[in-house]
Amino acid sequence: MTNNSLQSRKTEAFARGQGNIYPVYVEHAKNAELWDVEGKRYIDFGTGIAVCNTGHSHPKIVEAAKQQIDKFSHTCVMVNPYEVAVTLAEKLTAAAPGDSPKKAIFVTTGAEAVENCVKIARAHTGRRGVIAFNGGFHGRTNLTMALTGKVTPYKNLFGPFPSDIFHAPFPMERHDVSVKDSLKALNNLFKVDICPTDVAAIIVEPVQGEGGFYVAPPEFLQALRKLCDQHGIMLIADEIQSGFGRTGKMFAFEYSGVEPDLMTMAKGIAGGFPISAVVGKSEIMDAPLPGGLGGTYGGSPVACAAALAVLEVIEEENLVQRSVEIGDLFNQRLTQLQLQYPEVILDVRNQGAMIAIEFVKNGDPEQPNTALTQAIIANAAEHGLVLLACGFYGNVIRFLPALTISNETINEGLDKFNSLFESVIDKNK
């Protein structure tokens, strides 16, 4: 069995729209490393797009899933519920930012969680409009594509999209978009496109994921909270990529001191088992009528058991604090590289272990170096790395290491990255 033979089979069997970054087929994985079917080892700086915060195949999570499978794998939480789902809902509502009483629902994907936030917000407010931000990513369903603030590849060819969706600039000081600019654009929307009394919700990522790992300034989230309170708008925190210890807090919204009305949870929630959640203020969550929310697989008992084990691992291994240490080490190493190549590396930024390096031409923020980023990704596997790109122009490498990764493995991986980067630079001189 080879990677090439499997890639040939996949090309024949899979629609081309569901492509893969690397023709590398995983045979097994452990913590921050994986091995392909040919026996080659890779350091994984992507963790399945921030899903395996607790590392690949953490023994405690594997055991929890096995024990649940031995009992039962599915009954549907809307037909015959089970204790693991109730316990998980209790723990997630307790962990969510803010002191308001909260309730939860379970679905299966991040996009489902976002869609259900919008449904709940509309049911509670009786309003139609939703505001999102340029560069934001909220999913691949029709509604969540409309919310996503980037056309290619997510929205291209797939319209028409639902109406009553509006976008405003996301603050990015590095690209001359200030908090004041974003708030001014929001107020302009209220004058030009939709009355604030028709807006059900504003949805925002506290750290933009696909948009390039730009952190929402605390004063921006605080201003959104004030604006929403003024107009009776629901503030939705999309914590799908930034949650579960990834940013040095359990949830990134905690940095702002702001309590959202509703929030999405997915990715790092269950160590790779498919489950997502909406958590929100009780009176808002109860707006839909019985039967108005749910899904056949939502709250899978196996995923609930895995998620409970994830929460235990995060606490027992102090992974929230560990994410800060990881981020500091990455920032230190990547900043050294930036000092060597200031004309190519515009910025190194991180919030906890959500780390990014942005490439430009001639040190100019207005000249994104997408080709360099693509070349780094294309050659990463040869250097034993798994890397992911992101950014409005695809000119950012994002690092999402397991929070259980050792410093030794980080440094080995960054040594490989430096070698990869310099080899690509040399080829393009």
LUMGUMAR-262909 format. One record per residue (C-alpha): residue number from 1; x, y negated, z. Coordinates in steps of 0.1 Angstrom, whole numbers. Example, Ala and Ser with C-alpha at 12.3 -4.5 7.8 and 13.67 -1.06 7.14 Angstrom:
<pts>
PT   num       x       y       z
PT     1     123      45      78
PT     2     137      11      71
</pts>
This chain:
<pts>
PT   num       x       y       z
PT     1       0       0       0
PT     2      14     -34     -10
PT     3       2     -70      -7
PT     4       2     -73     -45
PT     5     -20     -42     -50
PT     6     -45     -54     -23
PT     7     -46     -89     -39
PT     8     -54     -74     -73
PT     9     -82     -54     -57
PT    10     -95     -84     -39
PT    11     -95    -105     -71
PT    12    -117     -79     -87
PT    13    -141     -75     -58
PT    14    -144    -111     -43
PT    15    -159    -141     -59
PT    16    -131    -166     -66
PT    17    -147    -192     -44
PT    18    -137    -172     -13
PT    19    -100    -174     -20
PT    20     -70    -169       3
PT    21     -41    -191      10
PT    22     -16    -163      12
PT    23     -14    -129      -6
PT    24      -4    -114      27
PT    25     -26     -86      41
PT    26     -25     -82      78
PT    27     -19     -47      92
PT    28     -17     -57     129
PT    29     -12     -88     150
PT    30      -1     -95     186
PT    31      -2    -128     204
PT    32      15    -153     181
PT    33      28    -128     155
PT    34      14    -107     128
PT    35      27     -80     105
PT    36      16     -73      69
PT    37       9     -40      52
PT    38      46     -39      40
PT    39      59     -43      76
PT    40      70     -79      73
PT    41      67    -101     104
PT    42      52    -136     105
PT    43      49    -163     131
PT    44      14    -175     130
PT    45      10    -212     134
PT    46     -26    -211     123
PT    47     -43    -185     146
PT    48     -72    -180     121
PT    49     -79    -217     120
PT    50     -78    -223     158
PT    51     -98    -192     166
PT    52     -73    -171     185
PT    53     -63    -197     212
PT    54     -57    -168     235
PT    55     -35    -151     210
PT    56     -41    -121     187
PT    57     -55     -90     205
PT    58     -52    -102     241
PT    59     -55     -70     262
PT    60     -82     -85     285
PT    61    -104     -96     256
PT    62     -99     -63     237
PT    63    -109     -43     268
PT    64    -140     -65     275
PT    65    -152     -59     239
PT    66    -146     -22     241
PT    67    -165     -19     274
PT    68    -195     -38     259
PT    69    -195     -16     228
PT    70    -196      14     249
PT    71    -228       0     265
PT    72    -246     -14     234
PT    73    -236     -35     204
PT    74    -269     -53     196
PT    75    -305     -58     207
PT    76    -310     -94     197
PT    77    -310    -119     225
PT    78    -344    -132     214
PT    79    -359     -97     218
PT    80    -342     -79     247
PT    81    -317    -103     263
PT    82    -287     -92     285
PT    83    -267    -105     314
PT    84    -235    -113     295
PT    85    -253    -139     275
PT    86    -269    -155     306
PT    87    -235    -156     324
PT    88    -218    -171     294
PT    89    -245    -198     291
PT    90    -240    -206     327
PT    91    -203    -209     324
PT    92    -204    -230     292
PT    93    -229    -255     306
PT    94    -207    -258     337
PT    95    -176    -264     316
PT    96    -191    -290     293
PT    97    -181    -327     300
PT    98    -204    -348     322
PT    99    -226    -343     352
PT   100    -260    -341     335
PT   101    -279    -308     338
PT   102    -274    -288     307
PT   103    -287    -258     287
PT   104    -272    -237     259
PT   105    -282    -217     228
PT   106    -261    -192     209
PT   107    -258    -188     172
PT   108    -230    -172     151
PT   109    -210    -198     132
PT   110    -198    -234     136
PT   111    -220    -246     108
PT   112    -250    -230     125
PT   113    -242    -248     157
PT   114    -240    -282     138
PT   115    -273    -275     120
PT   116    -290    -267     153
PT   117    -276    -299     169
PT   118    -293    -319     141
PT   119    -325    -299     145
PT   120    -326    -305     183
PT   121    -317    -342     179
PT   122    -345    -347     154
PT   123    -370    -328     175
PT   124    -361    -349     206
PT   125    -361    -383     188
PT   126    -387    -378     161
PT   127    -362    -395     137
PT   128    -346    -385     104
PT   129    -312    -400      99
PT   130    -278    -386     108
PT   131    -245    -406     107
PT   132    -211    -388     102
PT   133    -176    -401      94
PT   134    -153    -401      64
PT   135    -129    -372      65
PT   136    -150    -353      90
PT   137    -157    -316      85
PT   138    -188    -299      98
PT   139    -194    -268      78
PT   140    -203    -252      44
PT   141    -241    -249      46
PT   142    -261    -274      25
PT   143    -268    -297      55
PT   144    -233    -295      70
PT   145    -217    -301      35
PT   146    -237    -333      34
PT   147    -224    -342      68
PT   148    -188    -334      58
PT   149    -169    -365      46
PT   150    -148    -350      19
PT   151    -158    -338     -15
PT   152    -131    -314     -27
PT   153    -132    -285     -22
PT   154    -162    -284       2
PT   155    -189    -302     -17
PT   156    -178    -301     -53
PT   157    -204    -284     -76
PT   158    -228    -277     -48
PT   159    -252    -307     -47
PT   160    -278    -320     -44
PT   161    -275    -325      -7
PT   162    -301    -334      19
PT   163    -311    -371      22
PT   164    -309    -393      53
PT   165    -272    -385      58
PT   166    -248    -415      60
PT   167    -211    -420      65
PT   168    -188    -446      81
PT   169    -150    -449      82
PT   170    -132    -430     109
PT   171    -106    -451     128
PT   172     -71    -444     116
PT   173     -46    -471     127
PT   174     -19    -455     106
PT   175     -40    -462      75
PT   176     -53    -496      85
PT   177     -87    -486      97
PT   178     -92    -500     132
PT   179    -119    -492     158
PT   180    -133    -526     150
PT   181    -135    -517     113
PT   182    -154    -485     120
PT   183    -179    -501     144
PT   184    -184    -530     119
PT   185    -192    -504      92
PT   186    -217    -487     115
PT   187    -235    -520     121
PT   188    -234    -526      84
PT   189    -252    -493      78
PT   190    -279    -504     102
PT   191    -284    -535      81
PT   192    -281    -520      47
PT   193    -291    -483      46
PT   194    -310    -472      77
PT   195    -326    -489     107
PT   196    -310    -477     140
PT   197    -345    -467     153
PT   198    -346    -442     124
PT   199    -313    -426     133
PT   200    -316    -393     152
PT   201    -279    -386     158
PT   202    -243    -397     153
PT   203    -219    -367     150
PT   204    -182    -371     155
PT   205    -151    -349     159
PT   206    -130    -362     188
PT   207    -100    -350     167
PT   208    -107    -347     130
PT   209     -98    -312     119
PT   210     -98    -309      81
PT   211     -95    -347      81
PT   212     -59    -346      92
PT   213     -58    -343     130
PT   214     -65    -380     136
PT   215     -76    -385     173
PT   216    -106    -407     179
PT   217     -94    -434     203
PT   218    -112    -433     237
PT   219    -125    -468     232
PT   220    -141    -457     200
PT   221    -160    -428     216
PT   222    -170    -451     245
PT   223    -183    -477     220
PT   224    -203    -449     202
PT   225    -218    -439     235
PT   226    -228    -475     242
PT   227    -243    -479     207
PT   228    -262    -446     210
PT   229    -276    -456     244
PT   230    -286    -490     230
PT   231    -306    -475     202
PT   232    -318    -441     216
PT   233    -295    -422     193
PT   234    -281    -388     202
PT   235    -243    -385     203
PT   236    -231    -351     190
PT   237    -196    -340     198
PT   238    -183    -315     173
PT   239    -157    -296     194
PT   240    -155    -266     171
PT   241    -118    -269     163
PT   242    -108    -290     194
PT   243    -124    -270     222
PT   244    -113    -243     246
PT   245     -81    -258     258
PT   246     -67    -267     224
PT   247     -61    -304     231
PT   248     -48    -303     267
PT   249     -84    -305     281
PT   250    -110    -279     280
PT   251    -128    -302     255
PT   252    -113    -332     238
PT   253    -142    -355     247
PT   254    -129    -354     283
PT   255    -101    -378     273
PT   256    -127    -406     267
PT   257    -147    -401     299
PT   258    -178    -399     276
PT   259    -206    -374     280
PT   260    -221    -364     247
PT   261    -258    -356     244
PT   262    -251    -324     224
PT   263    -220    -306     216
PT   264    -209    -277     193
PT   265    -186    -249     204
PT   266    -171    -222     182
PT   267    -137    -210     169
PT   268    -117    -205     201
PT   269    -147    -194     221
PT   270    -143    -157     218
PT   271    -108    -147     206
PT   272    -120    -139     171
PT   273    -155    -125     177
PT   274    -182    -144     158
PT   275    -202    -165     181
PT   276    -210    -202     185
PT   277    -230    -224     209
PT   278    -248    -256     213
PT   279    -246    -271     248
PT   280    -265    -303     256
PT   281    -285    -322     282
PT   282    -314    -301     294
PT   283    -343    -324     284
PT   284    -328    -328     249
PT   285    -322    -291     245
PT   286    -358    -283     255
PT   287    -373    -305     227
PT   288    -378    -277     202
PT   289    -407    -254     208
PT   290    -403    -217     217
PT   291    -391    -198     186
PT   292    -378    -229     170
PT   293    -341    -220     176
PT   294    -323    -187     172
PT   295    -309    -161     148
PT   296    -306    -124     146
PT   297    -270    -122     155
PT   298    -268    -153     177
PT   299    -253    -144     211
PT   300    -239    -110     201
PT   301    -234     -91     234
PT   302    -199     -80     222
PT   303    -190    -116     214
PT   304    -204    -128     247
PT   305    -183    -103     266
PT   306    -152    -114     247
PT   307    -160    -150     254
PT   308    -163    -144     291
PT   309    -129    -128     290
PT   310    -115    -158     270
PT   311    -127    -181     298
PT   312    -110    -159     324
PT   313     -77    -159     304
PT   314     -78    -197     299
PT   315     -81    -201     337
PT   316     -58    -173     349
PT   317     -30    -182     324
PT   318     -34    -220     328
PT   319     -37    -224     291
PT   320     -52    -259     292
PT   321     -19    -272     308
PT   322       1    -249     285
PT   323     -14    -266     255
PT   324       1    -299     267
PT   325      36    -282     270
PT   326      33    -267     236
PT   327      23    -300     220
PT   328      52    -318     237
PT   329      77    -292     224
PT   330      63    -293     188
PT   331      63    -331     189
PT   332      99    -333     201
PT   333     111    -309     174
PT   334      91    -324     145
PT   335     100    -360     155
PT   336     137    -350     152
PT   337     129    -339     116
PT   338     110    -372     110
PT   339     141    -392     120
PT   340     161    -373      93
PT   341     134    -379      66
PT   342     116    -412      74
PT   343     107    -417      37
PT   344      89    -384      35
PT   345      74    -379      70
PT   346      50    -407      78
PT   347      38    -394     112
PT   348      40    -367     137
PT   349      10    -366     160
PT   350      -7    -343     184
PT   351     -32    -341     212
PT   352     -22    -310     231
PT   353     -16    -281     208
PT   354     -34    -297     179
PT   355      -3    -309     160
PT   356       2    -325     126
PT   357      29    -338     104
PT   358      19    -361      75
PT   359      39    -364      42
PT   360      41    -394      20
PT   361      63    -409      -8
PT   362      87    -437      -1
PT   363      75    -441      35
PT   364      42    -456      22
PT   365       9    -445      39
PT   366      -8    -453       6
PT   367      12    -427     -13
PT   368       2    -393       1
PT   369      26    -365      -9
PT   370       2    -337     -16
PT   371      26    -319     -39
PT   372      52    -315     -11
PT   373      26    -302      13
PT   374      14    -277     -13
PT   375      50    -265     -19
PT   376      55    -260      18
PT   377      24    -239      21
PT   378      32    -219     -11
PT   379      66    -210       3
PT   380      57    -205      39
PT   381      52    -167      37
PT   382      88    -162      23
PT   383     101    -179      55
PT   384      79    -157      77
PT   385      54    -183      86
PT   386      16    -188      84
PT   387       9    -225      80
PT   388     -23    -245      72
PT   389     -28    -278      54
PT   390     -54    -305      60
PT   391     -59    -342      55
PT   392     -81    -364      33
PT   393     -55    -361       6
PT   394     -42    -326      15
PT   395      -9    -341      26
PT   396      -8    -329      62
PT   397       5    -297      77
PT   398     -14    -288     109
PT   399       0    -265     136
PT   400     -25    -245     157
PT   401      -3    -221     176
PT   402     -18    -196     201
PT   403     -18    -212     236
PT   404      -2    -180     248
PT   405      29    -184     225
PT   406      63    -184     242
PT   407      88    -213     238
PT   408     112    -188     222
PT   409      87    -180     195
PT   410      79    -217     190
PT   411     115    -226     185
PT   412     121    -197     162
PT   413      91    -207     141
PT   414     101    -244     140
PT   415     136    -233     130
PT   416     120    -214     101
PT   417      98    -245      93
PT   418     129    -268      92
PT   419     146    -244      68
PT   420     115    -241      47
PT   421     110    -279      46
PT   422     147    -286      36
PT   423     146    -259       9
PT   424     115    -275      -6
PT   425     130    -310      -4
PT   426     162    -297     -21
PT   427     143    -282     -49
PT   428     124    -314     -56
PT   429     154    -338     -55
</pts>
